[in-house]
Amino acid sequence: MIRAVEGGVKVKRLMAVMVGLVMALSLVACEKQPVAEIDAAKTAVDAAAKDGSEVYVSEDFKKVNEALDAAMAEVKVQDSKIFKNYDKANEMLAGVKSEAQSVKTKALAERERLRAQAAADLDNSRAAVNSARELLNNAPAGKGSAADIMVMKADVTGLEGSLTEIQAMVTAGDYAEASERAKAVSEKAASISTEVQAALAKKAAAAKGKTRKLKVKAG
């Protein structure tokens, strides 16, 4: 009788263990996709893209997208298993979210750097064009130089039009192209100024020589 009771207790204990094991395995097998983590990672990547990461830090943004693809591949691997474990996928998704946020911050900083550079280049080009215009207004318009001055004035007018276009590019956020155009305008304006300054120096030298001749004759 005692042995029968003991045997019954052992069977009950074994059954309890088996039930517990089955329940544990069922919980593991029924583990759900980390939907919230997936959404958070994708949202972070989308936010980085919205703030220009693909433009300003393209290599970093590419790596983040590759990391997201890898994390989603791991999710699919677990989806296909009977006994699922998304721990690795969760870790990868958390890494994607963190890196995407860092890339976004880096992109914003680079965008601001380029904006400031474009604004500075535009200011420099304006100063160069204004200087060229002022020099042309005082340029010698004697015989043989009038045609050249007209050409240079037309060039400066064209550069002033370019400044308006460059300003529009800065406003639109096309900072790299704006900087490149502004530098080209500055170089052209500087070239015109150099040419005018040479003409002014030549005129001054001629006037000085004429004065000397007059003094010699007077003497």
Buried (B, 14 or more C-beta within 10 A) or exposed (E): EEEEEEEEEEEEEEEEEEEEEEEEEEEEEEBEBBEEBBEBBBEBBEBBBEBBBBBBBEEBBEEBBEBBEBBBEBBEBBEEEEEBEBEEBBEBBBBBBEBBBBBBBBBBEBBEEBBEBBBEBBEBBBEBBBBBBEBBEEBBEEEEBEEBBEEBBEBBEEBBEBBEEBBEBBEEBBBBEBBBBBBBBBEBBBBBBEBBBEBBEEBEEEEEEEEEEEEEEEE
